[in-house]
Amino acid sequence: MWSYEISDADKAKLEALDNPKMMQIIDETTKATRPSKVVVFDDSEEDRVRISQLAIENSEEKPLAMDGHTIHYDGYFDQGRDKANTATLLPAGEKLSRGLNVKERESAMEEIWGLMDGIMEGKEMIIRFYCLGPTNSRFSLSVMQITDSYYVVHSEDILYRPGYEQFKNLKDKDDFFCFRHSAGELKNNVTQNIDKRRIYINPSKGCVMSVNNQYAGNSLACKKLALRLAINKANNEDWLAEHMFISAFYPLDERRKTYFMGAYPSGCGKTSTAMIEGSTIVGDDIAYIREGAEGEMRAVNIERGIFGIIGDVNAKDDPLIFKAITEPKEIIFSNILTTEDGKTYWSGMGKETVIPEEGFNHSGAWKKGNVDAAGKEIPMSHPNSRFTTSISELDNADENYDNPDGVAVDGIFYGGRDSDTNVPVAESLSWEHGVFVGATIESETTATILGAVGKRASSPMANMDFVIVPLSRYLSNHLKFGAKLKRCPKVFATNYFLKSENGQYMNEKTDKRVWALWAEGRVHGDYNAISTPIGLLPKYEDLKVLFDGAFDDRNYTLEEYNEQFSIRINKYLEKLDRMEELYSSEENMPEEFWTVLKSQRANLEALAEKAGKAVVTPAELA
């Protein structure tokens, strides 16, 4: 039965699961990859500690000066999600929306098994089990992770709940996700064959295969790769899987607690919104959503940790995150600058920080002014450098972050990186309008994805890269889900990146706290709003009170308000034109989408004609 080296104790761990499908997967993987040994870990604290030790012993991580902190480096060309080499495997002739990568299933499987042939020779194959979502919950899904990287399983140990015991109790022995990964050939602990990097998602089998990479977005299948499988599963059932944070927001007097979710493309303020001062966090990235017993929207965070972008995190702009990552606790940093004495540095960590002239980073030994092979100056930390830590370590962890029944959600934020169109915050006019707001998110691309930076991209619900069902079906399911709720959340569009004509940001980074306070108040009817074609806008006098209460030294002026909340009619009309062109190629689009688009266009054109100009201030609309 056992065609590979494995200890008696690890054999017993697998046998206790009593799962033929699992054993078949392990057998076919070992035969192809030919590891020197197979090791199996359960939910015990002893196994968890051993994994973190092995990540260091194998030099995948290095201890830092502060207790519990380690550093991991990915290769110079392995610093973001690889969209070009990530594909969904479908039968011949099938495709996904907007040209998302699709490969014919049989030939792609043959290709990646070929790349994995013997790839674990001389290495240990690690088998680890996780639970996506709280254990013993109707929301949650089981996972088996197979990898040759202790960095991967150490990261997933921080980010996800242990799942061995839940796996043991699976009623449907076939109902789990399977992830296979190999970092491939390593030199100086960095993946070498990046030209053979492949990340293939096979929804028909609930499986992901990933090879020749280390960056977490490509190698930690529990994260965005599992999100793709969950979206496919949710859209075949009766729930939603979304790229959303979950946090509780409170009014200034803290008399109540209101849970919000929020969807933002990577690098657009998602984690910092989830961690706004005065809030408590359930999760910062991925949510599973179901209808509650009383017709409310309920959501769980599938993770128990944070894999956050560290660039520009500093004590002034992100005080909660900064405090969390500068104290002794278990944290994995990736691709930042470290020095021989084990200190850490990243871009934007604060003006008072003196950055050393040399150290070690994602390029290897680094000195200020170093350039790469293309003559491009190498920054002291990569723009997509990260930190990985547990939510339980945060001062603002919400009391319900691990609640198996989730939390009731009353508000949703959608936002992107938009320099010239959307106002900082606006409430949608209805659930249908809210789905339209989510469907029309645009964002200027950042370093979280390999390729061009600054290009405007459409990302419905900040989820475009992960939707492996027809987009029309995905949006229709959102509409149906909201329609059946007795207590439907309010939806808000946000934008932290609006710029003036001179290229300066109109908002302070911390202003997002006020936009969240206003939205929380709107959920409970605390504030009136100005009705416009693009949604309901806050009144200046309400924002002024909120700014005065939230900040000691922020004088929010009427001039700022008018500049930020003026409706740039032509810009909105141009956006509607882009959305019409994009979605016109989608078959079976829900009629509600076109109704909202046509209504908004007509109302904007009428406003332009009435006002006789292309930019209208809130005062002219009140």
C-alpha positions, 0 to 999 in steps of 0.5 A, spaced: 500 500 500 505 504 502 509 506 495 513 511 499 517 512 505 513 514 511 513 513 518 508 509 522 505 515 526 504 518 519 501 512 516 496 512 522 494 519 521 492 518 514 489 511 516 485 515 521 481 519 516 478 513 512 478 517 506 479 513 499 479 519 495 485 523 499 489 516 499 488 516 491 490 523 491 496 522 495 498 516 491 498 519 484 502 525 487 508 521 490 508 517 484 509 523 479 513 528 484 518 522 487 519 525 494 524 522 499 519 522 504 512 524 506 510 527 512 503 528 515 501 533 520 495 534 524 492 539 529 496 538 535 500 544 537 507 540 537 506 539 530 504 547 529 511 549 532 515 543 529 513 546 522 515 553 524 522 550 526 523 547 520 521 553 515 527 556 519 532 549 519 530 549 511 532 556 510 526 558 507 525 563 513 530 567 517 529 569 524 529 577 526 531 581 532 524 581 534 522 575 538 517 571 533 519 575 527 522 571 521 523 574 514 522 570 507 524 572 500 521 570 494 525 570 487 526 577 484 521 575 478 516 572 483 513 578 487 506 578 485 500 574 482 502 571 475 496 572 471 499 570 465 501 563 467 494 562 472 489 558 468 482 555 469 482 548 466 475 547 462 473 542 457 475 544 450 471 550 447 469 553 453 471 560 456 470 565 461 468 572 461 473 577 459 478 573 456 480 570 463 485 565 462 483 558 460 486 552 458 483 545 455 483 541 461 486 534 458 492 537 455 494 542 461 493 537 466 498 533 462 503 539 461 503 540 469 504 533 471 510 533 466 513 539 470 512 536 476 515 529 474 520 528 479 520 535 482 520 533 489 526 528 489 531 529 495 525 533 498 520 532 503 512 532 501 508 535 506 501 534 507 497 538 512 489 539 513 486 546 513 479 549 514 476 555 510 472 558 515 471 557 523 471 549 524 464 546 526 460 551 521 455 550 516 460 556 512 466 552 512 470 548 507 475 542 508 482 543 504 488 538 503 495 541 502 500 538 499 507 542 498 514 541 499 515 548 502 515 549 509 514 556 508 507 555 505 505 551 511 507 555 516 504 561 512 497 557 512 498 555 519 498 563 521 492 564 516 488 558 516 484 554 522 487 547 523 483 542 519 485 535 520 479 533 525 474 536 521 477 532 515 476 526 519 469 527 520 467 529 513 460 526 512 461 526 504 468 523 503 469 527 496 467 534 499 474 537 500 479 541 496 486 539 494 492 543 493 498 541 490 504 545 490 512 545 489 517 551 489 521 547 484 528 547 483 531 552 488 538 556 488 540 560 495 532 558 497 529 561 491 525 558 485 529 558 479 525 555 473 520 561 473 519 560 466 516 554 467 511 557 473 504 554 472 498 555 477 492 551 474 485 551 477 481 545 475 474 546 478 471 539 476 476 536 481 476 542 486 483 542 485 489 546 484 496 545 481 502 550 482 509 549 480 515 553 480 513 559 485 514 561 492 510 568 492 504 566 497 499 569 492 501 563 487 503 558 492 498 558 498 492 555 495 488 556 501 488 564 499 486 566 492 486 560 488 481 557 493 477 563 492 476 561 485 474 554 487 469 557 492 466 561 487 465 556 483 462 552 488 457 557 491 455 559 484 452 552 483 449 552 490 446 558 494 451 562 497 456 567 495 464 567 496 467 574 496 473 578 496 471 582 502 473 584 509 469 584 514 469 589 520 465 592 525 464 600 525 462 604 531 459 611 532 464 616 535 460 615 542 460 607 541 453 606 543 452 600 537 456 596 533 455 595 525 458 590 521 460 591 514 464 588 508 468 591 503 471 589 496 477 593 494 482 590 488 489 589 491 493 595 493 487 599 494 486 600 501 482 594 503 486 592 509 487 599 512 479 600 511 478 593 515 483 596 520 480 603 521 482 606 527 476 605 532 473 599 528 474 591 530 476 586 525 473 579 523 477 579 517 481 583 511 480 579 505 475 573 503 468 572 506 463 566 505 456 569 505 449 565 507 442 567 509 441 568 516 435 564 520 432 571 520 433 573 513 439 577 514 446 577 510 451 573 515 458 572 513 465 569 516 472 570 515 475 564 511 482 566 514 484 567 521 490 571 519 492 577 515 497 577 509 497 584 508 501 589 504 506 593 508 508 598 504 506 605 507 504 602 513 506 607 518 504 609 525 500 615 523 496 613 517 495 605 519 496 606 527 493 599 528 497 595 523 503 598 525 503 597 532 501 590 531 507 588 526 512 592 530 511 588 537 514 581 539 509 576 536 509 571 530 510 574 524 513 572 517 515 578 513 516 577 506 521 581 501 522 587 505 529 590 507 533 587 513 540 588 516 545 584 519 542 585 526 535 583 524 532 589 523 526 591 518 525 596 514 520 598 508 518 603 504 513 609 507 514 606 514 515 613 517 519 620 516 522 619 522 525 612 520 532 612 518 533 607 512 540 604 512 544 604 506 545 597 505 542 590 507 539 584 504 532 584 500 528 581 494 534 582 490 539 579 495 545 583 498 543 590 496 546 597 497 542 604 495 543 605 488 543 598 486 540 597 479 537 590 476 539 587 469 535 591 466 538 598 469 532 599 473 534 601 480 532 596 485 528 599 491 530 597 498 523 593 499 519 591 494 512 595 492 508 588 494 512 586 500 508 583 505 507 581 513 503 575 515 500 575 522 494 572 526 488 576 527 488 574 534 494 578 535 491 584 534 489 589 539 482 590 535 480 583 533 473 583 534 470 578 539 466 574 533 472 573 528 471 566 530 464 565 531 461 559 527 455 562 525 458 568 522 456 576 523 450 579 521 452 584 515 448 591 514 453 595 510 458 593 504 463 598 501 466 597 494 472 601 492 478 602 487 484 606 485 480 611 481 484 618 480 478 622 476 471 620 477 468 617 483 467 621 490 470 619 496 463 616 499 456 615 496 450 610 498 447 606 492 440 607 491 438 600 492 440 593 492 440 593 484 444 599 484 449 597 489 450 590 485 451 595 479 456 599 483 460 593 485 460 590 478 463 597 475 469 597 480 475 600 476 482 600 479 488 603 476 493 597 477 498 596 482 505 592 484 500 586 487 500 583 480 506 582 475 506 587 469 504 594 468 502 599 473 497 604 473 493 601 467 485 602 469 482 595 469 475 593 471 474 588 476 467 587 478 466 586 486 474 586 486 473 579 484 474 579 476 481 575 477 477 569 481 470 569 477 471 562 474 463 562 472 460 566 467 460 573 469 453 574 468 451 568 472 455 571 478 452 578 478 445 574 477 446 570 483 448 577 487 441 580 485 438 574 487 441 573 494 439 580 496 432 580 493 431 574 498 433 577 504 429 580 509 434 585 511 438 587 506 445 591 507 446 598 504 451 599 499 456 604 499 461 606 493 468 609 496 474 612 493 480 614 497 485 616 490 481 622 487 486 627 485 486 634 483 488 637 477 495 638 479 496 631 481 495 631 488 490 627 492 484 630 495 484 626 501 488 625 507 489 617 508 486 617 515 479 621 512 477 614 510 475 613 518 470 619 516 467 616 510 466 609 514 463 613 520 458 617 515 456 610 512 455 607 519 450 612 521 446 612 514 445 604 516 441 607 522 438 613 519 442 618 523 444 623 517 440 625 511 443 625 504 443 629 498 440 625 492 444 625 485 444 620 479 450 617 482 447 615 489 446 619 495 452 624 498 453 626 505 452 633 507 458 638 509 455 639 516 455 632 517 462 631 515 464 637 519 462 634 525 465 627 524 471 630 522 471 634 528 470 628 533 474 623 529 481 628 529 484 633 533 488 637 528 484 636 521 480 642 519 475 639 514 473 645 509 467 647 505 472 648 499 475 641 500 468 638 501 466 641 494 472 639 490 471 632 493 464 631 492 462 635 486 459 630 480 464 630 474 458 628 469 463 627 463 467 622 467 461 618 469 458 618 462 465 616 460 465 610 465 458 608 463 460 608 456 466 603 458 462 599 462 457 598 456 462 596 452 465 591 456 458 588 458 455 588 451 459 582 450 457 578 456 451 573 454 445 573 459 447 579 463 441 581 468 436 586 465 437 590 472 444 591 470 442 595 464 436 598 467 441 601 472 446 603 467 440 607 462 437 610 468 444 613 471 446 615 464 439 619 462 439 622 469 446 625 468 445 627 461 439 631 464 443 634 470 448 636 465 443 640 461 439 643 467 446 645 470 449 648 463 456 645 465 460 638 466 461 639 474 456 640 479 457 641 486 453 638 492 450 645 494 447 645 487 444 638 488 441 639 495 
